[in-house]
Amino acid sequence: MKKVFTLLYLFFISCSSLYAQTGPVASGGEATGTGGAVSYSIGEVDYINTNNANGMITEGVQQPYEIYVLSNQQTNVPSTVANEIYCVMAPNPFADHVVLTTDGSKGLSYSVSDIAGRMIVQKPISEKETDIKFPSQSSAIYFINVYQNANLVKSFKAVKRK
């Protein structure tokens, strides 16, 4: 009888030191802000996708934030002009659209091309935030080039995933 109680005691002690959903991760932490708090880890091996009309959330794994600024200036654009223009693209990877945010500089435009170099769309940028939609394009890599007065200022590599 004493042996049974000892085994049960050891079993419950060992169970109390276990943690659910732990794994070997490279790094992690907690982030807090005015909108709330989130704990994160880098290197988890499992995830769950949740989709609705407003967007997609992937829970359980640190997702790659794949924004590649391929160029910041070209030889015919003075470096002071290229470095003064604020231009950011997000989210990446994306499902059906990306938002191109600029500082509102004059003469800006963008073009989207696929990996083979085929031009998909080319339009002027008239507002600080430009929504670029990819409704019928397949999952692939696209290049978004930002121009000022026909001179390349920045080039982004965007990854479309369904």
FITIMAR-604431 format. One line per field, with one value per residue (C-alpha): x, y, z; residue in one letter; residue number from 1. Coordinates in Angstrom, 2 decimals, padded with zeros to 5 digits. Example, Ala and Ser with C-alpha at 12.3 -4.5 7.8 and 13.67 -1.06 7.14 Angstrom:
<markes>
u	(012.30/013.67)
v	(-004.50/-001.06)
w	(007.80/007.14)
resn	(A/S)
resi	(1/2)
</markes>
This chain:
<markes>
u	(000.00/002.84/004.36/001.11/000.94/004.58/004.04/000.90/002.77/005.64/003.17/001.33/004.59/005.90/002.59/002.63/005.97/004.78/003.71/001.26/002.33/005.97/008.69/012.28/012.19/015.01/013.68/010.53/009.07/006.11/005.11/002.65/001.14/-001.98/-003.89/-003.10/-000.43/000.89/003.40/005.45/008.04/010.34/010.79/007.50/006.61/002.78/000.20/-003.52/-004.95/-008.13/-009.80/-012.79/-013.93/-011.68/-008.42/-006.35/-004.57/-002.02/-001.75/000.96/004.02/006.10/005.39/008.10/007.72/009.13/009.74/012.71/013.76/015.53/016.80/016.80/018.17/019.26/022.24/020.13/018.38/020.39/020.92/019.46/016.15/015.92/016.76/014.21/011.19/009.42/007.91/006.76/004.80/002.79/001.63/004.03/003.31/-000.24/-003.48/-005.20/-003.82/-000.91/-000.85/001.86/002.45/004.41/005.08/002.85/005.69/004.69/005.14/005.04/003.77/004.03/004.17/003.58/005.27/005.51/008.66/008.91/008.97/005.45/003.84/000.54/-000.41/001.11/-000.67/000.07/000.13/-002.29/-002.62/-000.32/-001.82/-002.41/-004.24/-002.90/-005.29/-004.30/-007.72/-007.13/-003.36/-002.07/000.19/003.64/006.35/005.64/007.81/006.39/008.46/007.97/008.93/009.24/008.97/009.69/012.88/012.99/013.12/012.35/011.59/009.85/009.56/006.04/004.94/001.31/000.03/-003.51)
v	(000.00/002.36/001.57/002.57/005.89/006.58/005.88/008.07/010.85/010.70/010.61/013.75/015.57/014.82/015.90/019.22/020.12/019.50/022.36/021.97/022.91/023.49/022.74/023.55/027.08/029.38/032.49/034.17/036.79/039.02/042.26/044.77/047.92/050.06/047.48/044.56/041.99/038.98/036.30/034.95/032.33/031.67/028.12/026.37/023.42/023.54/026.09/026.67/028.94/030.91/032.67/034.99/037.86/040.36/038.46/035.54/034.73/031.97/030.88/028.86/029.63/032.70/033.50/034.85/038.51/038.32/041.87/042.25/045.72/044.75/048.21/051.60/053.61/053.38/055.03/057.74/058.73/060.91/059.10/062.02/061.69/057.90/058.05/060.81/058.86/056.78/053.64/050.48/047.45/045.11/042.42/039.96/037.12/038.11/036.44/038.87/042.39/044.45/048.02/050.32/053.20/056.26/059.73/061.35/062.58/063.92/061.97/058.48/055.42/051.65/048.61/044.95/042.20/038.45/036.38/036.04/039.84/040.18/043.48/042.94/046.49/049.97/052.87/056.26/056.63/059.36/058.76/057.87/054.35/052.43/049.10/046.78/043.87/040.45/038.72/036.47/035.99/032.62/032.01/033.14/035.76/039.26/042.35/045.75/048.63/052.19/055.03/058.77/060.62/057.35/056.69/053.50/054.35/051.03/047.48/044.95/041.19/040.12/036.52/035.59/032.59/031.28)
w	(000.00/000.85/-002.55/-004.34/-002.50/-003.27/-006.98/-007.07/-005.26/-007.76/-010.66/-009.48/-008.73/-012.21/-013.81/-011.97/-013.51/-017.09/-019.34/-022.20/-025.70/-024.97/-027.41/-028.21/-029.55/-030.56/-028.86/-027.56/-025.29/-024.62/-026.28/-024.82/-026.18/-026.10/-028.14/-025.84/-025.16/-027.01/-026.21/-029.07/-029.83/-032.73/-033.86/-033.01/-035.18/-035.26/-036.34/-037.00/-039.75/-039.03/-041.98/-042.29/-044.51/-042.71/-043.05/-041.84/-038.59/-038.28/-034.65/-032.99/-035.05/-035.70/-039.32/-041.58/-042.40/-045.89/-047.05/-049.29/-050.38/-053.56/-054.38/-052.78/-055.61/-059.19/-060.82/-062.50/-059.23/-056.86/-053.54/-051.58/-053.48/-053.07/-049.36/-048.64/-049.94/-047.30/-048.78/-046.96/-048.16/-045.87/-045.20/-046.69/-047.34/-048.31/-049.39/-051.78/-051.36/-050.04/-048.80/-050.12/-047.69/-048.84/-047.50/-050.13/-052.36/-055.77/-058.99/-057.44/-059.28/-058.90/-061.11/-060.33/-062.31/-061.88/-061.53/-065.33/-065.69/-067.16/-066.20/-064.37/-063.48/-063.51/-061.78/-060.20/-056.42/-055.42/-051.66/-048.78/-048.57/-051.79/-051.70/-054.41/-055.05/-056.39/-056.66/-059.66/-059.51/-058.37/-055.39/-056.52/-056.07/-057.39/-057.67/-056.73/-058.07/-056.86/-059.20/-058.83/-062.13/-064.00/-061.97/-059.87/-056.17/-054.41/-055.40/-053.12/-053.41/-052.36/-051.73/-052.40/-050.45/-050.35)
resn	(M/K/K/V/F/T/L/L/Y/L/F/F/I/S/C/S/S/L/Y/A/Q/T/G/P/V/A/S/G/G/E/A/T/G/T/G/G/A/V/S/Y/S/I/G/E/V/D/Y/I/N/T/N/N/A/N/G/M/I/T/E/G/V/Q/Q/P/Y/E/I/Y/V/L/S/N/Q/Q/T/N/V/P/S/T/V/A/N/E/I/Y/C/V/M/A/P/N/P/F/A/D/H/V/V/L/T/T/D/G/S/K/G/L/S/Y/S/V/S/D/I/A/G/R/M/I/V/Q/K/P/I/S/E/K/E/T/D/I/K/F/P/S/Q/S/S/A/I/Y/F/I/N/V/Y/Q/N/A/N/L/V/K/S/F/K/A/V/K/R/K)
resi	(1/2/3/4/5/6/7/8/9/10/11/12/13/14/15/16/17/18/19/20/21/22/23/24/25/26/27/28/29/30/31/32/33/34/35/36/37/38/39/40/41/42/43/44/45/46/47/48/49/50/51/52/53/54/55/56/57/58/59/60/61/62/63/64/65/66/67/68/69/70/71/72/73/74/75/76/77/78/79/80/81/82/83/84/85/86/87/88/89/90/91/92/93/94/95/96/97/98/99/100/101/102/103/104/105/106/107/108/109/110/111/112/113/114/115/116/117/118/119/120/121/122/123/124/125/126/127/128/129/130/131/132/133/134/135/136/137/138/139/140/141/142/143/144/145/146/147/148/149/150/151/152/153/154/155/156/157/158/159/160/161/162)
</markes>
